[in-house]
Amino acid sequence: MNGQKSEFPDEDAKIYWILSYMQTGSSKTWRDYVVALMYKGQQSFSMSDKLLKEIDQKFGDMDKRTMQSLKIRTIQQGDRLVDEHVQEFEKAALEAGYEGYPLVVEFKRSLNTGLWRRLTELRPMPVTIEQWYNEAITMDHQWKVAKTKEAFYGKVNGTVRKPPQYGVSIAYIRHAIT
């Protein structure tokens, strides 16, 4: 607007132009109120910058901290690895300003149920958020190793099969040479 002197010769033109974009909902109601004040000569904004600041406060992003708190309160591990979940959780915690015990509570809530149960069986239980992160990552890595071994060795009737034997048996050699 500052570079368009011919289109916006004065502050009123800038203010009306800004208000013209407020077309629906509560912003339209507020705009109508401001315009009515302006027609009565009770203009509440002498500078377009003040109007923009007021619009941002009233209709800008909902309280950012509230939105960031909502994110941390709804974040879930899902099918992601704990390493990835911890990174996203740390970012959300930093943005929301969470720390201390409330942060630990939200982290525990965000974990998959199986992992959370295993973590609550630890003695001593983790206390700080860093301890919770480290224990969760460790258990997740252990679970991945166990699943990999299970997939490699397989399962038969609930029992793990013996690992395959590598090399050639004596019986095979006798059978081959006779």
N, C-alpha and C positions, 0 to 999 in steps of 0.2 A: 504494500500500500504506500510505503514511503516513496517508492520510485515512480508512482503514478500520480503526480501532482495534478494533471489535467482531469483525471477521473475522480480524485478525492481532494477537492480544493480546500476543505476545512475538516475539522474533527467531527462535526456533525455528519458529514457525508460518510466518513469512515465508520462511525457508530451505526448509522442506518444500514450501511452495506453489511456490516457484521451481523446485525440483528435480522437481516433478511434471510439468513441461512437457518434461522431457528423456526422450523416449519411444523413440528409435530410435538405431541405429548406435553410434558411439564415444561419443556424449554419454550414452546409456543406460548403457554400461559404466562410464563415469566416475561417473555418478550413483550407480550401485549401490555402487561403491567408497566414495564419500563417505557414503552412508547407512549402510554397514557400520561405518565409523569412528564415526559418530554413535551407533549402537547400542552400541558398545563404550565409549562415553564419551570417545572421542578426537576429538571434534568439531574439525574443522579450521577451521570458520568460526564466529566468534562474532557476526558482524554480516552481515546480508543484503547490504550494500553490498560487502563483501569477496568474498562469493560471486559476485555479479554481475560484479565486476571479473575474477575468476578465470575465469568462464565466457566472458567477452568475449575474454580472452587465449587461451583454449584453443580456443574454437569460433566466435568471432566471424569477421568477414570474414577470409579468409586474409590473410596479411601484405599489407597494402594496397600497399606499394611493389612487392612481387612481382607483384601483379595489374596494377598500373599499368605495370610493365616489360613484362609480357606483352602489354598492349594496344599499347604502342609498337613491340614486336617483331612484331606481327601486322597492324598498320595498313597499308592499301594505298590508293593513289590511286583505282584503279578508273576509273569513267567520270566522275568529278568533275573540275571545273576545279581547276587547281593552287592558286588562291587559297583555295578551300574546303578543300582537302587540307592546305595549310600551316596554316590556322587550327586544324583538328582536331589536326594533328601537334604544333603549339606547345603546345596545351593538354595533350596526353598527355605531352609531354616535361617540362613544368613539374610535372605530378603525379608523374611517375616519377623526377624529379630528374636526368634525363639532361642532360649538357652537354658541350661540347668535341667531341673527335674521335668518341667513341661516338655522339653525337647526329647528326653528319654521316653516319656509316656507316648508321645506321638510316634517315635521311631518304632517302639514295640508294637503299637497298633498297626503300623504300616507293613509289618512283616507277614509273610505267609504263615498260616496257622502252625504247620508242622515245625518250621524253624523256630517260631516263637516258643512253642512248647519245649523244644530241646534246650533253648537258651534259658528258660525259667528253671530247668533242672540243674543248672550249673551251681556248684558250691565252691567257692563263694560266688554269688551272683555279681555280674558287672554292676558298677555304680555310675561311672561317668559315661557320657555319650561316646567318647573315644573307645572305652572298654566295650560298650555294646557294639559299636561298629566292628572292632577287631574280632570279637567272638563270633559275630554273625558271619563275617567274611571267612573266618577259619572253618566254621561248621559247614558253610556252603561249599567250600573247597573239598572238605572231607566227603560230603555227600556226592559231589561230582566224581571223585575218585572211586567211591563205592559203586556208583551207577556204571561207571566205565568198566570196572572189573566184572560186575554182574553181567554186563552186555558181552564182554569178552569171553568169560567162562560159561555163561549161560546158567539157567536154573532148571532143575528137573524135580518135579513134585515137591517144591519148596526147599530143596537142598541144592547146594551149589555143587556142580560137577567138578571133578578133578581137572586140573589144567591139562591141556593136550601134551602128550609126550613127544619130545623132539628127538630125532635120531632114529637109528634103525635097530630093531630088536634082533636078538640072537635067533629067535624062531624064524623070522623073515629071512635072515641070511642062510640058515640051514635049508629052508624051503627053496630058496633061489638057487643053491648050488647042487641040490639033488635032483 
